[in-house]
């Protein structure tokens, strides 16, 4: 592995050297875009190795890389997130340059893509696990209710505790609010005074343990017993070991997404964990730091990989009896959460990372083919002009995800926080509105155009429910001198939690393909597309039964408001018309047109 293949928590000044070392000629760029719609799922080892807020399935990205480049050429992702573009580039035999403003993102990207001695990694990880189990395995002790023998729990379910607004009596949400199907009722009687109350009207009063799940896969379930409660009291009274470090970073009170943690009594990152899991995470982190230097980043990657599921952010759904994990893009303490056995999480994470790397480089190659840098996409001055063969990127979606806030958990442990000065988001706490977001994106697109070789392509994957955000992207591309040559859709074949629970969350990504010509294109945007224009288009699409004006059928994806919205965005972007409607307006209109079509 060369020193170019390293994690840099700051700007990597060796990017230009990396480019020069692998330059293989700038010819062979296709004249036509990759215009097909793409469908790619998330159920791969690359997704399971480490969670992140947004990911484009790398097997889908591979199709674009294979079309736009040839082996040995360079692929840049200036908003790389956790490195899915890097995975796709490695699998296609291309050289990947990955940049992101977040130190956590670049740390994950490097560890996803770096060459790794998998057997040595597993051996070191298992030694870590044995050391921590010897020291702290007793923290997860419970009793098998049938045999009476000691067991380890898989998870312990906690419920929000509340105070009745009528009598002040304390009660658990689990005992008072769940109906026969274990759904939370909107209104329920107080267990003490029988007054009709709601969760919203009650006063927060901490959390209480409810149930332990143990045995193989946690299949045995039982209410907590006095021994379980006594163990919690013993753990909470333990003095903190002097050799265990943990971050004491405060949760900011001025923030768009994470400030609400203060409503749950969470003032520091450490308080996102129970003391039991904080002890184990800190012990694993200590052991990772003691590991072999060449494996240390991968071992730390395994620890950060379990932090969210080991935290109080983990959600439990009583009606389904499942723990789907934290809700991506949010940070709050759910009404019910599972305190999951961190040691069992770590054991599974070691295997998940090993599988990811075996799938990434099945022949075991250790070629230094990835270079990672922590920097803003608005300043790529460490890259020469006309040096990149292709750009594939999935940039921040306006205000949808507050990356720097959500990455605080990981970055606190890594010891470097995001510099938010050039973070391309809409964020009230940072004083960034849609105009500021658009200006930052325009600067990023201008840098992308500068480093792209003439004739090379940019693929932008984007989605948003807001028309003004789409217009900001259109104006940013135009300001950078990039013209839209082709639009398609990217179906990730997996509904997010927001898509299921929020009716106005969009579902399909729009793929924008731009080609760099010799001179910047002075793109002039036409009249804005209104909701009436969108209705006219939807009627035409449904009448023709096609995806794009009579050339492609809907195929396996039936028409839906979300699919129609992505097609409408694509259509008006092709016409250089700013989007002047939101999905909240588009959805009822599309549903009305779909219903009308069914009755005809």
C-alpha positions, 0 to 999 in steps of 0.5 A: 500500500502506498502512502497515497492510500491513507486517511487524511483528517485534513487536506491531502497535498499529495492528490496531484502526485497521485494523479500524475503517477497514474496518468494513462491518457485522456482519450476515449471519452464517449460522445453519448451519455449513459442515459438508461435508468438504473435500479440497484439495491442496498443489500450488499456487503458494502452497505453492511460494513458501516452505516452512513446517512446516504449511500448510492449502491456501488453496483449502480455506480459501476455502470456509469464508471464502465461507460464513461472511463476505461481501466486506469483512468481517474474518477473523482467524487468531491462529496464522497461520503462513506466512499461508495464511488471509491468501491465502484472505481476499485471494482472497475479497475479505475483510480479513485480520488475521494474528497469530503468535508467531514473527517468521519466521511473520509475515514469511512471512505478510506477504510471501505476502499483501502487494501486490507489483510483480512485474515490479520484484521480478523485475528487482531479484532478477535484478540480485541474482543477476547480482551474486552470480554474478559474485562467487561463480559459480565456487564451483559449477564442475565438469567435464563428463565427456564434453566436458571443458568446465567446467560448473556442478553442480546438486548435490553429494551428501555421505555420512556418514563413520563409523569402524569399531567393530572396526578404527577404519578410516574409511569412507563410509556410501554405499560400505559400506552401500548394497545393489544397490537403493541401500537402506541395509543394517541390517548390512554388512561393514567395507570395511577389516576385513570385520567385520559392523558397523552405522551405529549401532555406528560412530563419526561421522567427518564427511562426504565428497563422493560424486557431482556432478550437473550438466547440464540438471536435473542429469541427468548424474551422476559420482563426484567427481574430484580437481578437485572435491575441490581446489575444496572445499579451496580454498573451505574455505581462503578468508578470510571476506569482510569485507562478508558478514554471517551469524548466529552464533546458537548451537544450544541444547543444551536443546531438544526437537527441535534439540538432536540437531544437536550430535550431528552437530557442529553448534553454530551456525546457520551450520554448517547450511550448507557454506561454499560455500552459506553464502558465497552465502546471505550474499552474496544477503542482502547484496544483498537489503539493498541493494535498493529499500526497497519491495522489500527484504522480498520480496527477503529472503523469496526468500533465506529461501525457499531456506535449507532446501534450501541447507542440510545439512538437505536429504535425499537418498534414494539408492534413489529418486535424489531430494532431497525436501527437509528433512523438515518438523517435524524438524531433523537432518543426514541420512546423505546430503544434497545440497549444492544450487547456491544460485544456481540455487535462488534463480533458481527461487525468484524465479519461484515467488514471482512466480507466487504473487503473480500468482495472488493478485492477477491484476488487480494491485490494491494495496489494503491488505487485510492487517494482520500482527502478531507476538504471542501469541494469548493476548493480543489486547488490541490488538483491540477486543471484538466486532470480528472477523467470522470466525476460521479457524485451525490452531493448534499440535498439542501436541508435534508441531511445535516451532515456535520451535526449527525457526524458529531457522534463519530467525529468526537471519537476520531478527534476532529470535527467538521469545519462547517464554513463551506458545508453545502447545506441549508441550515438556520443555525449556520445562517445558510439559506437556499441562496447560500447553498446554491452559491456553495454548490456553484463554487463546487461545480466550477471546481469540478469543471476546472479539473475535468478534462475536455470531453469528460463527463460529470454525473450528478445524483440528486433528489429533493422534494423542494422546487427551490432546491432544484432551482438552486442546483440548476442555477449552480450548474449554469453558473459553472458553465455545465450544460445538462446533456442527459437525465435519467433516474436511479432507483435504489430499490429500497424505501427509506424510513422517511419514504415510508412514514413521510408522505412528502418524501421523494423516492427516486434519485434523478441522474444528471449527466453533463459533459465538459466542452472546450468553453463554459456553456452560457446556459440560459434558463427558460421560464419556470415550470409550475404545477400546472406544467407538471400536471400537463406532463403527468397527463401526457405520461399516463396517456402514453404509458411511458416514462419519458415522452413515448420512448420507454415504458414504465416496465417493472416500476408502476407509475406512482407520485414519487416516480412521476415526480422524478420524471417531471424533474428530469423533463424540466431540467432537460428543457432548462426550466427552473422547478417551481413546485414542491413534492407536497404540491405534486403528490396530491395532483399526481394521485388525482391524475392516477385515480382519474386514469383508473376510472377512465 
